[in-house]
Amino acid sequence: MSDKRFAVASEQSLMRVFTVPEAPDSTLSKIEAEISSNLAGFLNENIAAVEKPLHEIERDFESAQVPEEPMFVSAHAQDIMEKLVAHSVHTAAPSFIGHMTSALPHFVLPLSKLMVGLNQNLVKIETSKAFTPLERQVVGMLHHMAYGREQKFYDKWMHSAKTSLGAFCSGGTVANITALWIARNCLLKAEGDFKGIGAQGLVSAMFHYGYKGLAVLVSERGHYSLGKAADVLGIGRDNFIAIPTDEDNKVDVAAMRKEARALEAQGIKVMALVGVAGTTETGNIDPLNDMADLAEELGCHFHVDAAWGGATLLSNNHRHLLSGIERADSITIDAHKQMYVPMGAGIVLFKDPSATDAIEHHAEYILRKGSKDLGSHTLEGSRPGMAMLVHACLRIIGRKGYEMLIDKSLEKARFFADLIKSEADFELISEPELCLLTYRYVPEKIKARLQQADEQTKLDIYAALNRFTASMQKRQREAGRSFVSRTRLTPAAYGYQPTVVFRVVLANPLTSKAILKDILAEQRELAASDPMYKKYLSKYL
Amino acid sequence: MSDKRFAVASEQSLMRVFTVPEAPDSTLSKIEAEISSNLAGFLNENIAAVEKPLHEIERDFESAQVPEEPMFVSAHAQDIMEKLVAHSVHTAAPSFIGHMTSALPHFVLPLSKLMVGLNQNLVKIETSKAFTPLERQVVGMLHHMAYGREQKFYDKWMHSAKTSLGAFCSGGTVANITALWIARNCLLKAEGDFKGIGAQGLVSAMFHYGYKGLAVLVSERGHYSLGKAADVLGIGRDNFIAIPTDEDNKVDVAAMRKEARALEAQGIKVMALVGVAGTTETGNIDPLNDMADLAEELGCHFHVDAAWGGATLLSNNHRHLLSGIERADSITIDAHKQMYVPMGAGIVLFKDPSATDAIEHHAEYILRKGSKDLGSHTLEGSRPGMAMLVHACLRIIGRKGYEMLIDKSLEKARFFADLIKSEADFELISEPELCLLTYRYVPEKIKARLQQADEQTKLDIYAALNRFTASMQKRQREAGRSFVSRTRLTPAAYGYQPTVVFRVVLANPLTSKAILKDILAEQRELAASDPMYKKYLSKYL
């Protein structure tokens, strides 16, 4: 009897979760109100400044049992404030300049809630209706931003059932994979008795076309997702050939041409060239026009990974930096990077609206031929209506607003570069072309010592400086006041040796020049107390 | 001068977007308040009941120009209420039983906002911190739900830097691709001089291992994403062999064994068997234990696509339906289906924690060896913290709550099946094993006519019934009161001919028995006035 009463009571309370909104005075509603009225304050107050070691955080996430009993929403909310929110990363903080995440425009918060409440599924019209034309428009707008075709072109193709001007993706990796999937399938298309690689697979395709292998050529600064694409698509990471870059971290197109010719002489077909428009590490842009020329010579696909740099096309003052991108067969852009959209919005664009024919697929219950279901041209299936947030940003910020944000970020990077160069104990490693730069801290005495060192000593000091830089970066992160990331480059100034550097991305509109000065001051302090300095560097003085 | 004033003013207004929250009395805040206090009412009032034709909706999304000038948030909000929200699909409506989307628990709305506000990037610890252990715990909980290993196992592996018990994905398609990517790479692993398919590609791998081809065997009811996986991975759609199903839409394992043996006799290696645990069209579960036996015999990977059915494991009363799943090498589960999480939460689980070694990747600036960055074992790169919503649902609903939801949905499906069978003019096509079923409307007179028809007349009537069923489904959707989807099956009752059927998914906890009765009543009315009935069916009477 009591058991049955319990069951009835809990069924009712369970149903309430689906029918009764959170009360305005509930713990969760209070948290939400705080986010709504003062997001920056909420993040500053609730994210712990000093880093808790990961192994301690893990203790709060140890049980592998789905809890048997339901839990009150308020208890859960309280719990995650302490265990999750407090130990998150303050990605929006203006002094956290090591990531590609930034402060977000406030309006995306209520709009995200609307998006979740509507819970559309963009795989098909039947679960998205107006969201499908909206997503097609967003893709069309970005296509226009990159390729600048006349409105007539968009009138014809943007809402066409047969084609797609691009595909919305969860992120740049899926966008890059989709682009190269299409490149592969277009190259190895159906012909005569051969039904195409999509149907018969890679081995039959190579046999049919008589290629000994496939290769993709990309700058050594290409994003690691390209290696993943090579693996997934069956081409192999070794056949994604890294081409050296020049002093400015731009790919050497002459070297690329030489490599391509050598491969073709061996019967290896160059499937695609990948240009990078904003390398992840240094923000440099490959010579896209030269690459487009080479791709034409080779008769191969030309993809541009503009996950980071694509937004620069919105600035009339700087879009020339990406000149040649309009000649690319496909382009990756991440709206969750410098377009200030929350995480989860990658896009791949196709110059030719029929490019997606190469990957078209259908099913009995959806994606029927002739339908406008977006899912027939995407790698992913069910997907949320993230396009709604890109649409909102494009309209509310507008092209001119983006231009201002982008111009400011480039100007800020220039300022920071000059500041670094003016300080005797800092060293700029890569000049900013967009709003990324790399640098390091090298005590003046070490600089002087390096001047007179023999080759072996130089190498030893380089190794010590690497340890020191990595240690400083880690300690700065742990202190929690600011954050720069780190990577490893091979600059000429260090004899092309692997060189650990600080990396910064200056896209957050809230990052001020004063903050940048503070970051250098903090690093100078950290350097003075760094254990790696004492252990490995001081002996050279 | 005035130009400069304008520029300053707009820079200020632009910055306000990043610094000043939406005012409580703004249009967007009012919309948000309505969602918070009465989501169901908001959706009912703001989504237009009667369908507007798609080509008319498209007119509102025609321009391919990124707007030059910024727009007020309030103007944008107003605009999307009329143009987007009004013409969205009411996926949460209890009478919309044709999708796999359902009403959501209310607490996911404020939590989604928190997630967006925190804007973590799960690719690496540096941009997610506590979110990484949280995601590992969620994956661990689902692993435990499926594989039920002892806590010691999870203590060892759940937070290990070297391994992953699974991967969080944007959806089931990426989960299925990831599983088969791993299966492919494990099969064609490094050996001797061969560096593995990941490095050298598929052609070298086949040459090294001496296979003439690869094949994957799956039920003819397998999800279309598996074909996509075959294409992407270079195996080819033709080498994903569809095996017939029995009367209950479960794969015929004897036929699968025969096919596998025939392939192996030709030198074609069976790379994987894929079992379906909840087919998309009928909700049936393949004989997983028999398939596991066969996979052992063949020495191949056994993947189970439980995107839909996986949640059933949370019910102790029904988890036996998926018996054998614990023998699978990998399992796909979609939390945005019957786990009531918003769109965008797929998961793939691996029995063996070292499975992801086959796809491990690193980069200079993140995913360094030894780091706990989740991105070194995922197909995707940057990803949002969706795991937070799965975590919340698992804790707040609890296993017992899920059990109740799942048991109720199965009971409701049983009720609806019996109801359909009790009506003389309806016909149940597939019995519900989970909460999916298919049926159609066949006027009694037509049923009688079919009894006496010769073969050709039967086929003609079948074709006419197909047109009639498709027309009814479309008209019901357009009327906007309720929604069932449709698919095409080949039931024995229709001589294995392609047969268009209504398909329903009864997972929405708010769908009542009264609503189900109304849906049949509405369909009976629609049938009476259907133009396809008059045009193609009436002549047989």
Interface residues (C-beta under 8 A of the other chain):
Chain A: S10 E11 L14 M15 V17 F18 T19 V20 P21 E22 P24 L28 S29 I31 E32 I35 S36 S37 N38 L39 A40 F42 L43 E51 L54 I57 E58 D60 F61 E62 S63 A64 Q65 V66 P67 E68 E69 P70 M71 F72 V73 H76 I80 K83 L84 V85 A86 H87 S88 V89 T91 A92 G98 H99 M100 T101 A103 L104 P105 H106 F107 V108 L109 P110 L111 S112 K113 L114 V116 G117 L118 N119 Q120 N121 I125 E126 T127 S128 K129 A130 F131 T132 P133 L134 R136 Q137 G140 M141 L142 H143 H144 M145 R149 Q151 Y154 D155 M158 H159 S170 G171 G172 T173 V174 I177 W181 N185 K195 I197 G198 A199 Q200 G201 L202 V203 S204 M206 G213 L214 H223 Y224 S225 G227 K228 A230 D231 V232 L233 G234 I235 G236 R237 D238 N239 T280 E281 L314 D334 H336 P342 M343 G344 I359 H361 H362 A363 E364 Y365 L367 K372 L379 E380 G381 S382 R383 P384 G385 M388 H391 A392 L394 R395 I396 I397 G398 R399 K400 G401 Y402 M404 L405 R477 F483 S485 R486 T487 R488 R503 P509 L510
Chain B: S10 E11 L14 M15 V17 F18 T19 V20 P21 E22 P24 L28 S29 I31 E32 I35 S36 S37 N38 L39 A40 F42 L43 E51 L54 I57 E58 D60 F61 E62 S63 A64 Q65 V66 P67 E68 E69 P70 M71 F72 V73 H76 I80 K83 L84 V85 A86 H87 S88 V89 T91 A92 G98 H99 M100 T101 A103 L104 P105 H106 F107 V108 L109 P110 L111 S112 K113 L114 V116 G117 L118 N119 Q120 N121 I125 E126 T127 S128 K129 A130 F131 T132 P133 L134 R136 Q137 G140 M141 L142 H143 H144 M145 R149 Q151 Y154 D155 M158 H159 S170 G171 G172 T173 V174 I177 W181 N185 K195 I197 G198 A199 Q200 G201 L202 V203 S204 M206 G213 L214 H223 Y224 S225 G227 K228 A230 D231 V232 L233 G234 I235 G236 R237 D238 N239 T280 E281 L314 D334 H336 P342 M343 G344 I359 H361 H362 A363 E364 Y365 L367 K372 L379 E380 G381 S382 R383 P384 G385 M388 H391 A392 L394 R395 I396 I397 G398 R399 K400 G401 Y402 M404 L405 R477 F483 S485 R486 T487 R488 R503 P509 L510
